[in-house]
């Protein structure tokens, strides 16, 4: 039994280090202050979240889970489009800021607007990291690291299962339409519209 537990611990180390790039130092702190208010515009009972999200997305978004590297739907996605929160339909990232970090998870150097995400200090698994959550429901998206490219020097390392991607030519799902119609801020609306206009064929 002890050997089995040791085996499980060793096999889980890559997930505990969540998306740490081979070029990343042991210092995983970033110059971003935790700003999660702990109260959100969108609230649901856990049973409602389970029904809305399905098992994988629920595990990631509501239980701060992590998908295995190179398994997520979007880690290698190169299409032009917008990444929305799978929990709320809130716009989070655009394809213009996505890049190949080599870590096996979708990586971006900045969110679509600063207010799209909140930050928490994550002290789990013997590390100090900066957790990233969507600002409308506090749902877990991933972590941000300090080894990203210019202009920010940041790497937002996200779980595919936490997001919904909508390509430029695609019809947004109902959750995204509802959010954009009733909850989106003017800043979010302008950012989405500007991205679409820039990428029109």
C-alpha positions as CSV (number, residue, x, y, z in Angstrom):
1,X,0.0,0.0,0.0
2,X,2.8,2.4,0.9
3,X,4.5,1.8,-2.5
4,X,1.2,2.5,-4.3
5,X,0.8,5.8,-2.4
6,X,4.4,6.8,-3.3
7,X,3.7,5.9,-7.0
8,X,0.6,8.1,-7.0
9,X,2.5,11.0,-5.4
10,X,5.3,10.8,-8.0
11,X,2.8,10.6,-10.9
12,X,0.9,13.7,-9.6
13,X,3.9,16.0,-9.4
14,X,3.4,17.4,-13.0
15,X,-0.1,18.4,-12.1
16,X,0.8,20.0,-8.8
17,X,3.4,22.1,-10.6
18,X,0.5,23.0,-13.0
19,X,1.9,24.3,-16.2
20,X,5.3,25.2,-15.0
21,X,7.5,25.8,-18.1
22,X,10.9,24.1,-18.2
23,X,12.4,27.6,-18.4
24,X,10.5,28.8,-15.3
25,X,12.5,29.4,-12.1
26,X,11.3,28.2,-8.7
27,X,9.9,31.7,-8.1
28,X,6.3,31.4,-9.4
29,X,5.1,34.7,-7.9
30,X,3.9,37.4,-10.2
31,X,3.6,41.1,-9.6
32,X,-0.1,41.0,-9.3
33,X,-2.0,41.6,-6.1
34,X,-4.7,39.2,-5.0
35,X,-8.0,41.1,-5.6
36,X,-10.7,38.4,-5.4
37,X,-13.6,40.0,-3.5
38,X,-15.2,36.6,-2.6
39,X,-18.6,37.8,-3.8
40,X,-19.8,37.6,-7.4
41,X,-22.6,38.7,-9.7
42,X,-23.4,35.1,-10.8
43,X,-24.3,32.7,-8.1
44,X,-25.6,29.1,-8.4
45,X,-26.2,26.2,-6.1
46,X,-23.6,23.4,-6.5
47,X,-26.2,21.1,-8.0
48,X,-27.0,23.8,-10.6
49,X,-23.3,24.1,-11.5
50,X,-23.1,20.4,-11.9
51,X,-26.0,20.3,-14.3
52,X,-24.8,23.3,-16.3
53,X,-21.1,22.3,-16.6
54,X,-20.9,18.5,-16.8
55,X,-18.3,16.5,-14.9
56,X,-15.0,17.7,-16.4
57,X,-15.8,21.4,-16.5
58,X,-17.4,21.2,-13.0
59,X,-14.2,19.6,-11.6
60,X,-12.0,22.3,-13.1
61,X,-14.2,25.4,-12.6
62,X,-15.8,24.7,-9.3
63,X,-13.3,22.4,-7.6
64,X,-10.1,24.0,-8.9
65,X,-9.1,20.9,-10.8
66,X,-6.5,20.6,-13.5
67,X,-6.7,18.7,-16.8
68,X,-3.6,16.8,-17.8
69,X,-1.2,18.6,-20.2
70,X,-1.7,18.2,-24.0
71,X,-5.2,16.7,-23.5
72,X,-7.3,19.9,-23.5
73,X,-9.3,20.8,-26.5
74,X,-7.7,24.2,-27.0
75,X,-4.0,23.8,-26.1
76,X,-3.1,23.7,-29.8
77,X,-6.0,25.7,-31.2
78,X,-4.8,28.3,-33.7
79,X,-8.1,29.6,-34.9
80,X,-9.0,33.2,-34.6
81,X,-11.7,33.7,-32.0
82,X,-12.6,34.5,-28.4
83,X,-12.4,32.3,-25.4
84,X,-15.3,32.7,-23.0
85,X,-15.8,31.3,-19.4
86,X,-17.6,28.0,-19.6
87,X,-19.3,28.9,-16.3
88,X,-20.7,32.3,-17.3
89,X,-20.3,33.1,-20.9
90,X,-18.0,36.0,-20.0
91,X,-15.3,36.9,-22.5
92,X,-11.8,36.1,-21.1
93,X,-9.1,35.9,-23.8
94,X,-8.7,36.5,-27.5
95,X,-6.7,34.5,-30.0
96,X,-4.4,37.5,-30.6
97,X,-2.9,37.0,-27.2
98,X,-2.6,33.2,-27.3
99,X,0.8,31.7,-27.9
100,X,2.6,28.4,-27.7
101,X,4.3,28.2,-24.3
102,X,5.3,24.5,-24.7
103,X,3.6,23.6,-21.4
104,X,0.6,21.7,-22.8
105,X,-2.1,24.1,-21.7
106,X,-3.7,27.1,-23.5
107,X,-1.5,30.1,-22.7
108,X,-2.1,33.8,-23.1
109,X,-0.2,36.9,-22.2
110,X,-3.2,39.0,-21.1
111,X,-7.0,38.8,-20.7
112,X,-9.3,40.6,-23.1
113,X,-9.9,43.3,-20.5
114,X,-8.3,43.7,-17.1
115,X,-11.5,43.2,-15.2
116,X,-12.3,39.8,-16.9
117,X,-10.4,37.9,-14.2
118,X,-9.6,38.1,-10.4
119,X,-6.6,36.8,-8.7
120,X,-6.2,34.7,-5.5
121,X,-3.1,33.5,-3.7
122,X,-2.9,29.8,-4.0
123,X,-0.8,28.0,-1.3
124,X,-1.7,24.5,-2.2
125,X,0.7,21.6,-2.9
126,X,3.6,23.3,-1.0
127,X,3.8,26.2,-3.5
128,X,2.8,29.8,-3.7
129,X,1.1,30.6,-7.0
130,X,-1.4,33.1,-8.3
131,X,-4.7,31.6,-9.2
132,X,-6.9,33.1,-11.9
133,X,-10.7,33.0,-11.6
134,X,-13.4,34.6,-13.8
135,X,-14.6,37.8,-12.2
136,X,-18.4,37.1,-12.6
137,X,-18.6,33.8,-10.7
138,X,-15.2,33.2,-9.1
139,X,-14.8,30.0,-11.1
140,X,-11.2,28.6,-11.4
141,X,-9.5,29.0,-14.7
142,X,-5.9,28.3,-14.0
143,X,-2.8,30.2,-12.8
144,X,-0.6,33.1,-14.0
145,X,3.2,32.9,-14.1
146,X,6.0,35.4,-14.7
147,X,7.7,33.7,-17.7
148,X,5.5,35.0,-20.5
149,X,6.4,37.0,-23.6
150,X,6.3,40.8,-24.2
151,X,4.5,43.0,-23.7
152,X,3.3,41.8,-20.3
153,X,5.9,39.1,-19.4
154,X,3.0,37.0,-18.0
155,X,1.7,33.6,-18.9
156,X,-1.9,32.9,-18.2
157,X,-1.9,29.1,-18.1
158,X,-5.6,28.1,-18.5
159,X,-7.6,24.9,-18.6
160,X,-9.4,24.2,-21.8
161,X,-12.3,22.7,-19.8
162,X,-12.8,26.1,-18.1
163,X,-13.4,27.9,-21.4
164,X,-15.7,27.9,-24.5
165,X,-14.0,28.9,-27.7
166,X,-16.1,30.7,-30.4
167,X,-14.4,31.3,-33.8
168,X,-14.9,34.4,-35.8
169,X,-17.4,32.8,-38.2
170,X,-19.2,30.8,-35.5
171,X,-22.5,31.4,-33.7
172,X,-22.0,31.9,-30.0
173,X,-23.8,29.4,-27.7
174,X,-26.8,30.5,-25.6
175,X,-24.8,31.1,-22.5
176,X,-22.5,33.6,-24.3
177,X,-25.4,35.4,-25.9
178,X,-27.2,35.8,-22.6
179,X,-24.1,37.1,-20.9
180,X,-23.3,39.6,-23.7
181,X,-26.9,40.8,-23.8
182,X,-27.5,41.3,-20.1
183,X,-24.3,41.3,-18.0
184,X,-21.4,42.4,-20.2
185,X,-19.7,45.7,-19.2
186,X,-19.2,48.4,-21.8
187,X,-15.5,47.6,-21.8
188,X,-16.2,44.0,-22.6
189,X,-18.6,44.8,-25.4
190,X,-16.1,47.2,-26.9
191,X,-13.3,44.7,-26.7
192,X,-15.3,41.9,-28.3
193,X,-16.6,44.2,-31.1
194,X,-13.1,45.6,-31.8
195,X,-11.7,42.1,-32.1
196,X,-14.4,41.0,-34.4
197,X,-14.0,44.1,-36.6
198,X,-10.2,43.5,-36.8
199,X,-10.7,39.9,-37.9
200,X,-13.5,40.4,-40.4
201,X,-12.8,38.9,-43.8
